[in-house]
């Protein structure tokens, strides 16, 4: 997030219009209410807005990195208002509907406006209209694109910069992954560039860049038809002008940078079209591809060369009056084509419905013989639209027909059965209540087959179709009013028309994984892919056992293997480095400052891409489960789960809103002045870098030298901002207690009343989030720390080390606020949201929380004047392979924490302990035990180094992950996410 802010800051500073001020601290957030889901409302009511020519887009740069099919995209847009009056600038960018926005930032008039994702407030449930549909939009891959739109006032003769990032998992359809970048700036752009880097663990094959695609009729489904049948796309399509494709060691780089003249030759209105890249990867027979990184794994499973499983399919087609004309004609064309593709082992039937329901072959399914196909074509040809829409009657008739066939003697026991249901409207005849229709459908299906639903046009109850499909193991597809329905119907059928496996179950070593996404699947269709992700409970384990069971025709299939975790971790890290290197190599050309900055943004995100895949899939699965939920409690549980995940990964989902500060423009068209961040007393004001710039590190880990001539200048270059501005303030002495968690992590607890110091280690796993302090119900304070892994140094008895990479301090009284600290940045969210670099010395007071940073040394967080924590910053200039930048956590002032405080450290703040000696037994020496909370804990004397190694402390050490010393077990202190404030729910250990 900080890199995004930094990039925006410097790119704006390169302009001659507008200078950088410190971020505005008066954050009066407004709800960007999404409709559909990602389209914020415009900023209204500014009397100073002029109706002159709209601001000009000077630059639009888009950079995407695809690592093992997970795509991160950063969009940079610079907009110039040439006029003396303020004008409204509209940033608008279309993104794939299956993607999630993960950040939006803008700089206007030199001031930074950082977005925040917040939980969506509950609203009165609406039974009709768009708000109903938009809530469910994200559980389906349709519509193909959505629009992110932000309107903001740009002061006269000034510049605005917008930065949007989003993430998506590419879906495999008909044997191809397809990445689409929508290039529709709606005006000619002075500098337009697109840069896509694709890296995969498996060999990339058949990569194609298609001609620019325009119009919804040429949507993904249509292009899928072209791939399958051939006539619409040439074998070697002509690339868009200026497109370059480079491949070096399985790293593909695709660039597209048309000049303004070349853009005008394509179109003069800026509607260039969709830049489409298709590719696949080489697969071996077996268990699939497993990627491992930082305590998470992702498993891609797409078997090939299997015999096709016969299918039983019932087509249920809407023939109501609204289908008259183009819709029914295109539907018939698609069905004629589909009939030709039925295989000899398939069985099928047709049902048409309006007011009345007609069954082509009553009480049976017929084999796909030439004679039956000919007769079916006659039935389709004679369909005439008329009357209303009896959805409930049609789906029940089709379900009863298929269910009775499956219970009869003619059905193959291992065939795949499905209903394909198509409509263009709401239910108007028979049962019209969605809840009742869904209940009737579940009763009729009885979990014996799947329902795939298709909606055509704008008058469809898509929420009903979506729930009907999700509750019955199917998918829903949306076809726009102006789309080529015939091609899209055929494309959808091609995706599900070739089943290869059924009843797929993927299992992993018991107790070795947790929070695994969906691993049971009803069917696997040719050309698709199953993706599963989860967390590893023991990352130091040597291997992970995987077993896949499934049915194929009349055979049962069992695949098993042991995956070497450490080897996969190294392989995954290797191709992340390859992607990062490729992005860096593409940024060396002159004038590529923005490209370089976007590459740095994506590179930082890519380091945890496997965890992002897990978060992405978990959110998708939670949203689907929410739609399928049958009780209000079940629904609320899923809402809470998805909301927490969305906040953790900063995803804009149907359950969250994007909130951003509203720029204030004065009557003369200029920006209102902003308050500045106050530096610490002994630190010169010039050392507070403009707009919270963050220096980067060189490849060897050593911070780059400062450019003294440019330090503090508002016209810093991008390279200055990302790496060369540095200051080395004198490190301040700080007075804190010994109660801490630092290093590997080593916990130290000081008991002043007992005049004893106790220490213990926690051998956690990378990715674990530990509850350090929990006083949510009283003082409102919660402290959580996230672990990161590192190899053990040579000669160590351990296989790995863990350190704190992130610490969050959440406060709920008198209002919610939080601070998130990493070795490189501090995010303070109090009255406003401010991002501070850890290399500068600065202090900020947000009212509820205050933070004081001593550059490259420590961060002090104060809550209400009687609670303080000190976080030490451990950074390495030239890190060895076993070293990681990390944090140390120390409790400074605990007077404001209650006697009910808990957590790994918090539970001891008001305790007294005693030391006793057990008599020697035999030749053994006397042993020491610690008396704490009526428990006896064996201890031995040790020495610990604290305060960055500046002081030694003698302590009594409790072994075995502090067994008996802490209440409960180590696992009781694991949190689901960094902002989890759930109180202590467990009892205490007995004697």
N, C-alpha and C positions, 0 to 999 in steps of 0.2 A: 504493500500500500504506500509506504514511504517513497519507494522508487517512482511510483506513479506521480506522486505529488512533486517530487524533485524534477522529474522530466518536464512536467507542465511548467514549473517555475522557470526553468532555464530557457525553454523554448520560447516562452513569452518574453523573457529578458532580452532575447536577440532582436526583438522588434524595436524600431525607433519610436514607436508610439506606445506610451504607457510605461510606467516604471513600477518596480515591485515594491510593495509595502508589506508589512507583517500581516498575517492573516487576521481578518476581522473576528473579534472575539464576541460579538453580539449575535449569537446564532439563534435567530428566530425561525426555526425550521418549519417548512410547510410540507404537507402531504402531497406527493406527486401522483396520487391515486391512479392506478394503472388501468387503462381500458383500450385494447385488451391486454391487461396484465403489465405491459411495459411502456404504455404511452402516457407520460405525465401530462397534466393539464398545463396550459400556457400560464405564464405570469400575466395577470390582468391588472388593469387600472392605473397604469403609469401615464400621467398626463404629459410627460415630456417626450413620449415616443413620437417619432416623426413618421410620416407616410412616404418618405422619399425612398429611393432605391434601397433594396435590402442589402445588408452587409455582404461583402464578397468573400468567398472561401479562398484564402490564399494557398492553403496546403491541406491535403487529405492524405495521410499515410496510414496504411493498415499493415500490421505485421502479425503473422500467425505461426505458431510452432505446434506441430502435431507429433506427439511422442506416443508411440504404441496406440495410435488411434484416438488419443485424447487431445483435443485441440484447445489451445489458449490463444485468444486474439486480442490485440490492443489496437484501438483506433484513435488516431490523433487528428484533430481538426482545428486549424487556425483560421479565424474569421476577422475581417477588418471592416470597421465602420469609418468610411472616408469623410463623413459629413460632420459638421460642427454640433448638430443636435444628436441626442441619444436616439438610438434605433433598436428595434427588436431583432435579435439574431436567433434563428431557429436551427438547432443542431438536430438532425434527423438521420437515423441509420437503421437499416433493416437487418435483423439478425435471425438466424434459424430459430424456429419456435421451440425446438428441443434444447436450446442453449439457455444458460443462466447468466445474466449480468452479474459480475462480481465486483465492479467498481465503476463509479462515475465521478469525475472531478472536473471543475472548470476554474479558469482564472479570468476574471473580468476586471478591467481597470487596474491590473497589477495585483489583485487580491485573490487569494485562494478560497474556493468554496468546495469543501470535501463532502461527498455524500455519506449517508449512513443508512444501513438497512435496519429497520425496526419491525417488530411484530405488527401485523395488521390488526386493527381493532375490530371487535365483533360488531356486526351490523345486522339489522333486521333482515331475516331471510326473505328473498324475493322469489316468487314462484314463476314469474315471467320476465322476459326481457334480457338485455345483454349482461347485466351484472350477474345473472344466474349462470350464463355460459362461461363468462370469463374466469370464474373461480376454478372451473374444471379444465381449463385449456391446457395446463401443463402436463396432465397425465397422458396425453396423447401426442404423437409426433406431428399432428396436423393442427392448424394450418402450416404450410411450409415455412412461412416467415412471419415475423411480427416486427413492429416499428417501435424503436426507442426514440422518443421525441422530447426535446427540452427547449423551451423558449426562454430567453433571458435578455434583459436590456443591456446594450453595450453603450457606454458613454461616447460622446462625440469625439471624433478623431482618436479612436482607441481600438484596441485589439482584444479579442477573446479567444481563449484556447479551451478546447473540450477534449477530454480523454475518457474513453469508454473501454472497459475490458469485459470479455465474456468467455465462457468455457462451455465445451460440449464434447460428448462422446460420440464419435462417428459411428453410425449404424451401417452394418453390412447388408446390402440388399442385392439379390441376384448376382452374388459373387463379386461385388464391388463396394468399396467405400467411396463416398462422395463428399468432398468438402466444397461448400459454396460460399463465396463472398459476394454480397450484393452491392454493386457499385451504382448507386443512384443518388448522387449529390444534388441533382436537380438544377445544376448550373455547371458551366465549364470551370475547371479548377486549374489554377496556375501551375501547381505542383501536385501531381497525383502519383502515388506509388503503392504497390501491393507486393508484399514479400512473404512467401510461404515456405517454411522449412518442414520437411517430413522425415522423421527418423523412426525406425522400427527395429525391434529385436530380430524379427524375421526379415528375409530378403524381400524387398519391395518389387512387385511385378506389375506389368501392364499399366504403367502410369500414363495417363492421357490428360491433356488440357483441351477442353472443348471450345468451340466458338462461343463468343458471348451469347448468353441465353436471355431472351426477352419475353416477358408476358407470362402469366400464370399457366397458360395452356402448355408451356414448355416446362412444367414443374418436374420435380424429382421423379414422380411416378411415371410421367410421360417419358422422361429420359431413360427410365428403367426399361420401358418397352423397347426403346430404340436399341438398348444393349442386347435385349433378348432376341429381338426379331430382325434387327439389322437395317431396315430400309431407311430409318430416319436420320441416322448418324453415319457418316462415312467411316470406313475402316481407319483411316488416318485423318482425323479432322484437322482443319486449318486452325492454327493457334491464333488468338487475338494479337493484333499488331504489337510489337515490342516485347512479346513474351519470350523469356529466356528460361531454359530448363537445364540445370546442371546436376549431375550425379557423381558423387565421389564417395566410395566406400559405403554405399547404401544410405547416404544422406542426400536427399533431393532438395534442391533449392529452385523455386519457381518465382520469377519476378515479372511484374507488369507495370510499366511506367510510361503511359502515352503522354505526349506533349499536348498542349491545349489545342494545337492544330489537328493532331491525330484524333483527339476526342471529338472535335467538331466534325470530322469526316464520318465518325460513327453515328453521332447524333448531336444536335445543337442544343437540346434541352437538358443535357446532363444525365439523362436516363440511359447509362451505358449498358446495363444488364447484369447478368450473373456470371461471375468468373468461376468456372466449375473445373475441379480437379477430381479425376477418378483413378483409383488404383486398387490393387489387392496385394496380399503378401503370400509368400510361399509357405505351404503347410506340409507337415509330415503326418503320416498316420500315427495316431496315438492320442494321448491325453490332452493335448493342446499346448498353449504357450502360457507360462506362468512368470509374472514379473514380481519382484520382491524389493521393497525399499522402505527403510525407516519404520519397521514394525507393521507394515501393511503389505497385502498381496493383491494382485488382480490376475484372474484366470480367464483366458480367451479359449473357447472351445468351438470349433467349426469343422467337424469331420467331413471327409470327402470320400468319393468312390464307393458309396454304399448303394445297394439296390433300392429302388423306389418302393415305398409302402403304398398299397392300394388305398384309395379313399372313397368314402361315401359322402356325397355332397348334395344338399338340397338348396336350390336357389329360390329365395323368397323376394319377389320383385313388386315394387309399388307401381300400380297402374291407375292411380287416382287422377282426377282431371288436371291437377297441377303439373303432371308429367307430360302433358300434351306438347308436341312440337319437337324442339331440338333434344330435350332430355330423353324422351322415349326412343327417338331415332338413334341417338348415340348409345343408349343402353342396349338396344337390339344389336347394333353393330358389334359391341363388345361381346355379347353373349354368343353370337354366331362364331366369333373367333375362339372364344373359350371352349365351345363345343368341339371344335377341331382339335383342341389340345388334350381332350380327355383320353386317358390311356385305356387299353383293353381291360385291365383289371378293375377299373373304377365303376362305381354305381352312382346314379344321379336321379334327380327329379326336379320339377319346376312347380312353383306356386306363385300365382299372381293375386294381388289383393287391392281392393278399393273399398266400396261398401260391401261387396261380395268377395268371397274367397274361392278361387278356382285352383284345383289340383290337376296337373297334367295327367299323371298316372296314379289314380287313387290307391291308397293302402300298400304301396310298394315302391322300391327303388329299382331301376332297370339297369342292366349292364350297358357299357358304352360301346355298343355295336353300331356299325354303319346304318342299319335300319332304324335303330332307336334315335340316333343322332339326327337322321333325316326328319323323323316325326317330331322331334323336339324343335327343330328349326321352324316347322310349320306352326307349332303352338306359339313360338315367340313372334313369328311374323304376324299372327292374327291378334296380338295383344292391342287393345284399344283403350286409351286413358278415359276414365269417366268416374264420377262420384267422389266420395270422401276417402278417409284413410283409417283403416281398421288395423292398427299395428298390433294390438294385443291378440286379436283373433288370428292374424297371419302367423305370428311367431309361435303361437300355441299349436296351430295346425301343422306347421313345419316340424316343430319339436316332437309332437305325437307321432307323426309319420316316420321320422328318423329313429325315434326311440323304439317303436314297435318293430321296425325293420331289424334293428340291432338285436332284439330279443328273439328273432326268428331263426330258422335253420340256414338261410341263405347268406347271412353276414359272416365275413371273415373275422376271426377273433382278434387278429392283430392289425386290422385296417384302421385308418384314421378317419374319424367322422366329424363333419362340420356343416354348419348352416351359413350361407352367405346372404345377408339381409340388406336390401337396398331401399331407401326411401328419400323423398325430397320434402317431407313436411312433418307437422305435429300430428298426434293422434286426434281424429275428429269423430270417429265412429266407434261404438262399443265402449270399452274401458278407456278413459282418457287421462286418468291420474297416473303419473309416472311411477309412484311408489307401488301401486297395485300392479301395474304392468310388469315391473321388475320382479315382484314377488311371484306372479303367475309364471313368469319365464323361468325362474329358478325351480319352481315346482315341476314344470314341464320338462326341463333339461335333465334334472336329477344327476348332474355332474357326469353325464355319459358322453358328452361331445362338446365342441366349442362353437361359439357364435361370433362371426366376423361381421361387423356392421359398416355400412357405407352411407354417408349423407351427401346429397347433391343440392347445392344452392344455399341461400341465406335464410330460408324459412324452416330450418330443421332444428328439432330439439336435440342438439349435439350432446348435451349432458345425459339425456336418456340413452342415446346410442352408445355413448362412451361407457356408462355404467353397465349396460346390458352386455357389452363385450368383455369388460374387465371382470364382471362377476361370473362369466362363463368362458374363461381362459382364451378369449379372443383378442382382436384388435379392432379399433375404429379408424376409419379413414374419411377425411373430409374432401369433397370435390367442390371447388368454387363455381359460382354461377357461370362465369365466362370461360371456364376451363374446358379442355377437350375431354369430356367425360368418357368417351369410348376408349381413348388411350389410357387414361388413369384407371379405369375399371380393369382393363386387361393387365396393366402393370401390377395392380393389387392382387389379382388372381395369380399372376406368375410368381409372386412372392410366397403364396401359400399353397400353390397347386402341386408342389413336389415334396411331399413329406418323406423324410428319410428315417426319422426315429420318433418313437413315442415313449411316454412315461420315463423321462430322463431324470435321474437322481445323481447328484454329484456330492460326494461326502469327503471330508477331510479328517485327519487324525483327531480323534476325540480329545478334547481339552487343550488342543494346540491352537485353535482359532476361536474367535468370538466376533459377534456383530457381523456375521456373514450375510451378504445380500441373498436374494432369491436363488435357491439351488435345486428346486424341484420344477420341472418344466413338462407340460403336457405333450408338446410336439417340438420337433426341430425340422425346419424346412430348408431345402437345398438353397445354398447361396446366402444364408443368414449367419448369425453368430450368437452364441451364448456367452455373456460376460458376467463374471461373479467376482466380488471383492470382499475383503474382510480384514480383520486385525489379527496379528499373530500374538498369542499369549506368551510365547517364549521364543523370542527372536534368536536366542543363542542356540536353539536346537539345531542339530545337524541337518535334519531333513523333515519334510512334510509329506505324509502318505495321502495320496489322492485316489479315489475310486469312483468310476463312472459306470452306472448301470442303465440300460435302456433296452427297448424292444425294436427290432427291425424285421418287419414282415412276420415270418414264423420263427424268428430266432431271438434269443436273449443275448445281449452283448454286455460283457464286463471288461472294463479297462482299468488297470491299476499301475501305479508307479510311485517311486519315492523321489521327491524333488529336493535336490541339495540347496538348502536355503542360502548359505553363505556364497556359493557360486552364483546363484541367481541375483543376489544383492549386488555382487561385483559387476555382473553383466549389465544389470539395469543402470548402475551408476556410470558404466562405460558409455552407453548410448545416450544418456543425459549429457555427459561431457561432449559427446560428438555433436549433439544438437546445439549446445551452448557455443561450441567452437565455430559451428557453421553460421550461427547468427552473428558472432563477433566478426568473422571473416567477411561477411556481407556488409559490415558497417564501416569498413576502412576507407571506402571511396570518399573523395572530397565532397563536402556539402551534405554528408549523410548523418548529421548530428541527431536528427529526429529518429532516423532508423536505428542508430546506435542506442539511443535512449530507450526506444521501444524494445530492442533486443535485451537490454538489461532488465527491463520490467519482466519480460517473459521468462528470461533465464532464472530469475529469482523464484518465480512461481513453479517452474518446471522441476526444481529440486525436490518437491514433494508431490510429484504428479500422481503417484499411486494412491496416496492418501486422498487427493482431490477426486480421483476416480471413485474411491469408496464413498466419499461424501456425496458426490453427484448421484451415484446409483442409489444410495440410501435415501436421498431426498425424493428421487423419482418413485422408488418403491413405496415410501411412506405416503406419498400423494395418491398413488393407486390404491393402497390399502384404506386410505381415508374414504375414497369414493365407494369402496366395497363394504365398508363397515355397516353393520346392521343395528348397532345401538349407539346412543348418544355418548356414553362413556367411552366406548371403543373409538368413536370418531374423535373425541376430545384428546384421548391418549395419542393418537396418530398426529393430530394437529400440533400438540406440544412437542412431540418428537421431531417433526419436520421443521417446526419453527426454530427449535434449538440448533438443529443442524444448519439451517439457513443462516442463522446469526453467526455461527462459528465460521462458516466459509464465506460469509458476506454475499450469499446468493439472493438475488431478487426472484422470489417464487410467488405462487398464488397466495401464500400465507404471510408475506412480508411486503412492506412498502419501502420505497426509496425516498429518503428525506434529504433535502439539501437547502442550504441557506438562501434566502431571497436577496439578491443584490439591491442596494438602496441607491437610487439616483436622485440628485438634487434638481431643483427647478431649472438651473442653468445647464442641465445635461451632464454634469460631472458627478463622479462617485462621492458619496458621503465619506468623510474621513473615518479611518479605522483606528481603534486603540492599538497600541503596540505592546509586545511582550516585554516585560521588565527584566533586564539582565541582573545577575547577582552583583552585589555591591562592588566587589573587587575585580569584576570582569569588564573590560571596555565594551561599550555598546557595539562597536564595530565587529565584535566577534560573534554576535548573533546573526547568523547567516540569513539572507533574504529568503522568506517563504520556506523556512525549515529545510534547507538543502542537506542532503546526506552524502558524505564522501564514500566512495567505493574503495575496494581493495584491489591491488594488482593480483596477478595470477599466483605469485609466490606468497600471498598473504600479507605483504608489507604495505601499510598505507602509503599512498603516494605523497611526494613532497608538496608543500604549499606553493602556490604562485603568489608571492607577496604583493606583486603589483596589482593583482586583481581581487585580493581578499576584501570582501565587503562591498565590492562594486556591483551596481545593479545591472551591469551588462556582461555578466559572466557567460562564458561559452558553456556548451553542454558538458564538455570534458572536464571543465573546472568543477561543475556542480557534482558530477558523478564520481570524482576521484581526487581532485587536487587541492581543495580548500581544506586546510588543517590548522589546528591551533593546539599548542601543548600547555594548558594552564597548569600552575602548580597544584599538586594534589593536596586537598584539604584534609586535616585530621578530623576524624569523626568519633564521637563517643557513643558507643552502642553496647548492648549486652552481649553475652556469649551465646545466648539462645539463638540457634541458627541452623541453616541447611545449606551447605556449601560443598564444592568439590564433587565427589563421585556418586551420590551425594552423601556426605558425612553430616549427621545430625548431632548437634550439641545442645544440651538443656541445662541451664543454670538454675539451681535452687538456692537463692540467697538465704532464706530462713534456715535451711538445713546445712548451709555452707558446704554443699556438695555440687559437683558437676557430673552429669551423666552423658554418655554419648552412645550412638548406635548408627548402623548403616541401613540403608534401604536398597536392596538389590532389585530394582524395578526393571521394566522393559521399555525400550524406546517407544515413544508415543503414549505411554501411560501419563495420566494427569492426576497428580496427588493433591489431596486436601491438606494444606498446611495449617491454616487457621480458619475456624468456622464459628462465627458469632452472629449469624444472620438474623436470628430472632431477637437479639438484644441490641447490640451496638450497630447491627446491620452490616458488619464487615465480614468478608470472605476472601481468603487468599488461596489461589490454586497455582501449582507449578507443573509445567510439562517437561517430560524427559526427552533427551536426544541421546542417541547411541554413538559410541566411538570404539574402535578396536583397542584392546588392552595393549600396553607397551610391552616390548620384548622382556621375557623373563617373569611376567606377572602370572599369578595363579588364577587370574580371572580370564574369561574368554572375551569379555567386553566391559566397557565402562559406560555409565550413564551420567548425564549432567542436566541441569535445568537450562532449557533453551528459552523458555517464556514464563513469565510470572504475571498473573493478573490479580489485581486488587479491586474487588467489587464492593460498593457501598450502597445501601438501600435507604438510609435515613440521612437527612430529611427528604432527599429525593435520590433517585438512582443515578449513579455515576461510576465510572471505572477507569483504571489505568492499566495498560498492557505494556510490559517492559520486555524487550529483547536486547541482546548485546549491541544492536545497531540503532534502535529507535525506541521512543516512548510515545504511546498513543494515549492522550488524555481526553476523556469524554465527560465533561461536566456541564457547565453552561453552554459550551460549544465543543467542537471536536478539533483538537490540535495535535499535530504530529511533530515531535521534536527529535532531532538527531542526538545521539549519545556522545558525539565528539565535541559538542559545544557546551559551555557553562551557562545555564539559564535557569530562571525560576518562573513558575506560573501558578497562580492561585485561581481555582475555578469556583471557590465558595465552599463546596462540599469537600473537595480534595485539593491539595496543593502538592506540587512536585518541584524539587530542586535538583538539578543535574550538575555534577562536577565532571566536566568533559573527560571521557575515557577513564573515569574512576568509579563513580558511584551515583546512585539515584536515591534520594530521600523522599518518601511519600508520607504526608501528614494528613490525618483524618481528624477534623474537629479540634485540634489542639492538644488532645490527650492520648492520641494513638499515632505512632510513627513506625515505619519500617524502612530499613536501609538495604538496598540491593547493590551488591558489588558487581562491577563489569569486568569480566575476565576475557581479554582479547589477546590474540597472538599475532605478532607481525609475520613470523615465518613458521606456521604451524606444522608440527610433525604429523604423520598419518593418524596418530592416536590422539591428537589434540583437537578440541572443538571450542570455539568461542562459547562461553556459558555465563551463568549468573550465580551469585551467592545471595542467600536471603537471611537477613538478620532482623530481629525484633528490637526496635529502639525503645519505644515507650508503649507500655501495655496497660496503663492505668485506665483507659477508656473501655477496655475489653471486659466483658462480664465474667462472673465466676462460673457461668455455664459454657464458657468458650471451649471449643474442641478442636480437632485436627491433630495431625502428627506432632505439631509443636504446641498448639493452643491448649491442649488438654492438661499441660503441666504448669501453666502460668501461676496457678494459685495452690499448687500441691506442695506438701512437705514429704520428704522421704527420709528413710533411715538406713544405716549400713550395719549389717550384723555379720559375725564370723561364725561359720559352721566348723565344729571340731574336726580334726583330721581323722581320717579312716585309714588304718593300716599304714602303709608307707606314704600315703598321699599327704600333701601339705594342706593346712587349713584353707577353706575356700570362703569367698565373700558372697553375700547375697544382699540385694537391695530390697527394702521394704517399701512398696508403693501401692497405695489403695488396697491394703490387705493382701497384696500378692508378694510372693518371694521370687526375686529375679536373680539368677546367677550372674555375677559380673566379674570382670577382671580389670586391672588397672592398665590404662593406655595413655598415650599422649596424642593430642590433635593440634594441628596448625590451623589457625583461623586468621581472619582479617588479611586475606591475600598472602598468607605465610609470614606475616610480621609478628605473630605472637603464638607461643605454644601454650596449651592448656592441658593440665592433667585431668583425666576424667575416668569414670567407671563405665566400662564398655559392656553393653548388653548384646549378646549374639543372636543369630538366627532371625534376622529381620525384626529385631526388637520384640520377639515373642515374649509374652507376659508383661513386658514393660508398657506397651501401648494397649489401649482398650481394643478388643476385637482382634481382627487379623489385618495383615497388610492390605488384602483385597478390599476391605471395607472402606479404605481411603481412596479408592480409585473413582474418579469422576468421569461422567460421560462427555463433558466438554469444558472449555476453559472458563465459561461463565456460569457453571453449575453452582447454585447456592443452596442446594438441599442440605438440611441440617443432619446431625448425627442421628442415625436411625437404629443403631445397634447397642447391645448391652456392653457390660464390661467383663473382662476375664475374671474368673474365680481363682481362689488360692491354688 
